[in-house]
C-alpha cells in the first residue's frame, strides 16, 4: 500500500481541511501532529512513499532526503519552500508538486500584523490577563492616529499595510534595499533612509523575504536608533533580526516592546528566553494560518497526490 505522511499537523486539523477520501483504497494516510527531529524523522518516515509539507514548518534537507530511499513524492504548499532542498529531491528523482493558497487569504499575514499593532497600542494581552485574574484596568494605551508606521519591505505584503495605516490616520514611511521614491509614493508611503526608518517609526513592521542578503538585516545599531517607546512587529521571518541584539534591547527596556509571530526554532521551545519578557507579545506563527488558506493548501495537496498515483503528476516544481 502506498503510504503518505502528512507532517506538522500541530493542531490536528488537516484531516478536516480537505476530502482525503479521494485517496481511500489507494493509499494509507498518517497525520503527524508533532515536530520531528532529524534522526527521529528518518525512523518515522522510512516506510513512506510520499510526504506532505505545510509551508516551511519541517526542514527537508539533503541529509534527510538521502536517508529515505522509499520516498517518491513530496507535496509542498505555497509558492516556495525555503527549507526543502529541491536539488536533492531532483537528484533522487523525487517528484515535488505544489498546492497554491487561496486568493482571499493573501492578506492574512497583514491582518495579523495589524492585530499585533493594535494589541501593542492598547496593551490588550496585559489588560485581558489582568481582568481574568480579577483585576481591572492597568496602564492606559495609546491611539494610532498621528503616529508613524515604518514598513521594512514595501513589497506585496508591505504595500497592503499602507491603506490600513492611513485609515487610522498614521503617517507611513518605508525603506528596503531596492525601494525607489516612485514605488513608495505609488503605495502611499514616503521613502526614507534606513537610519530614518528606525529613528522615526513608532511601530516598525517587517515584510521582507528571508534570504542570504536579508538574514540578520536588523542589528544592534538599527535597534539602538529606535525610540524607547517604539515597537518592532515581525510576522515575516525571525532570521531578519539578530536575536541577541533584540533580546538585549528588550531586556534593557530600550524598546517599548516587540510583537513576534515567527521564531528561529518552531515550535518555540518552552525554555526560549523571549517567553520571559513581559513587553513581548507572542503568537505561534499564525500569519498564514487561517481556514481559507489551509483548505486551499490541503485540497490542492490531495489533487496533487491523486494525480501522482494516476501516473500524471501536476503542479510540479
N, C-alpha and C positions, 0 to 999 in steps of 0.2 A: 504494500500500500504506500502510495506517495504521501510523504509526511511534510506538513507545513508548520513552522513555528512563528507565531505572532508575538513579537518581542515588546518588552517595556510597556505593557498594558497596565500601568500603575494603578489606575482607578477601576480596573475590570469593567470597562465599557465597550471594548472593541467588538464583542460578540453581538451587541445590540445596535451598532452603528451601521451595519450592513447585513444583507441577507446572505449568509455564508452557506445556505443550503444548496446553492448552485454548485458547490464542491462536494456535496454529500455523495457518498458511494465511490468517489474518485480519489479522495484524499482524507487523511486524518489531520485534524487541526488542533494544535495545542497552544493555548494562550498563556504567556508568561507575565506575571504581574510584579516580578521583582527584577531589579537590575542584576546583570551577571558580570562578575569579574572575569578577566581574560581566561584563566585556567578553568574556571567554573563553566564558562561559555563553551569551551571545547568539549567538556564532558557532557554538557546538557544538549548540545546541538549536533553531535557527531552522527546521529542517526536521522537527521532531517535532510530532505531534498530541496526545500525552499524556506526562506525566512522573509518575514515582513518587518520592515524597519519604519518606525514612526519618526519622521524628520531626523533630527540629529541626536537622538537620545543615546543609543548604544553605539560605541565606536566599532567599526568593522575594518580593521587594518589588515595588511597583507599577512601579518603573523598569525592572525586568526583564520583568515580565508584559506591559507595553505594547510591548515590543520583540520579542515572539514572536507574530506575527499568526496563525500556523497552530495555536497551542495551543488545544485544545478541552476537555481534561480534566486535572485534577490529582488524583492519588491519594495521599492522605496516610495516615499511620499514627499510631495513638494518638488519645486523646480531644480533643487540642488541638495546634495547631502555631503557636507564638508567632511564628515567623519567616516565616510566609506571610501576605501581605496579602489577606485573604479578601474585603475590599471591592473591591479592584482586580480580583480574579477575577470577582466578581459583576458588576461594571460591564462587563466584557468578555463576559459570557455564558458564562464557562468553568464547567463542572461540576466541583465539588470533592466527592470522596467519601472516606470514612474507613474504614480497617480497624482493628478493635479488637484489643487484645492478648489474651494468654492468662491466664485467672484464676490458673492455677498459678504464673505468673511475677510476680504482683502484689507479691511481697516481694523481688524480685531486687535492687533497689537497697538495701534494708535489709540483706540478706545481705552485699552488698559493703561496706556501711558497717562491719559487724562484722569483715569480713576486714581492713579498713584499721585498725580499732581494735586488733585482735589483732596485726597487723603492727607497729604503733607500740609497743604494750606490750612485745612480745618482741623488737623490733628485727630482724624477720625479713629484710627486704631486705639490711641490712648484714651480718647473720650469714651469709646464703646467699652473698653476694658474697665474703665473707672465706673461706668454705670452698672455693668454686670457684677462688679464687686460690691455694689451697694452705695456707691458714691454718687456725686452729681457732677457739675461742670468742673473741668480742670482749666489749664491755661487757655486763653482765647486764641483763636486762629486769625488768619488774615484773608482779605479779599484778593482776588486776582487782578481786578481792574487797576490799571495804572502800573502794573508790574511788567517785568521783561522776561519773555521766554527766549532762551537760547536754544537753537537747534544745531546739533553737530551732525551734519549729514543731511542735506536737503534733497534727498532722492525721492523714490516712490512713496515711502512711508513718512519721511521727514516733511515732505511738502503737505501731507494731509494734516499735519499738526497746526499749520498756519491759520486756516479759516476758523478753526475752533478757538484758537488763542484770540483772534480778532473779535469773535463773538463775545468773549469775556472782557474785551476792552484792554487787551495786553499789547505791548509792543513786541515785535518778533525780529530777532537778529539771528544770523546764521553764518556758519563757516564750515567749509570742508576743503580738502586739498585742491579740488578742481572746480570749485564753485565760482561762477562769474557774477558780476553785478547784474547783468541782464537776466540770468536764470533766477537769481534771488528775487529780483523785482517782479518777475513774471509770477512767482509763487506768492508774492505779497510780503516778502521779508526784506530786510536790509542786510547786505553782505558786510561783515566787519572783519577785522583781523582776528587771528586766532587768539591773541592776547586779550583783545576787547571782548571776545565772546565769553571768556571765563570771568573777566572783570565785571561785566555789566549784567550778566544773567542772574535773575532771581531763581529761576528754575531752568536747569540745563538738561535737555533731553537728548539722548544718544540714539542715532538712527543710521549707523554705518554697518556695512558688511565686514565681518572679521576676515582679515587676510594677513599675509606676511607683512604688508605695508602698514596696516592699521593696528596690528597687535601692540598693546601697550601704548597706544597713541596718547591717552590721557595719563599724564605722570604727575609727580610731586610738584613740579614747577607750575603746571596748569592749575592744580588744586589750590596751591598757595595764592593764586591770583583771585580766587573766588571770594565773594562776600561771606562773612561769618554767619549770615542768615540764609545763604543760598542752599538750594537742594540739587543734588545730582540724581537724575532719573535714568535708569538703564533697563530698557526692555529689549535691547539688541543682543549683545554678546558680552559676557563677563570679561573676555580677553582684551577688550578695547581699553580697559582701565587697569593700571598697575595696582594690584590688590593691596600690596603693602603700603603704598602711598595713600590709598583711600582709607585703609584701616587707621593709619597714623593720623590723618586729618580728622577723622571722625572721633577717634579716641581722645584727641586733644581739643575737641569741640571747636575746630577751626572752620567747620561747616555746619549749616543748620541741620543737615541730615542727608540721607541717601535713601532712595526708593529703588529696590532691586528686584528684578524678576528673573535674572539669569546669574549663573554661578560657574566657577571653574570646574567644580565637581557636582554632578547631578545624578540622582537625587542628593540634596545637600546633607552632608554628614551631621549627626547630632552634635558633634564637637566643633563645628565650624565657628570661628571666632566672631563672625558678624552677627550670629544669633544673640549674642550677649549685649549688643549695643542698643540702648533704648531710643536712639534717634535714627534708627534704621527701620524702614517699612519693607517687609519682605513678602513676596508672593512666589509660589512654586512653579515658575516658568509657565505662566498662563497666557502668554502673548497670543499664540495661535490656537490655544486650547479651548475651542468652542464647539458646540454640537454641529453647527453648519460645516465647519472645516473637517471635523473628524468623520462625518458622514460621507463627505466627498472623497476624503482620503481612503477610507476603508472600502467604500463601494467601488472606487476605481481599482483598488488592490484586488478585490475579488474578480473583477473583469480581467485584469492582467493575468491572474493565476489561472483562470479558466482558459484563456487564450493560450497560455504556455502549455497547459495539459493537452490542448487540442493540436499542439504542434505548430501553431501560428502566432508566435509572440507579437504583442502590440506594445506601443509606447516605450520602445527600447531606448535606453540611454546610450 
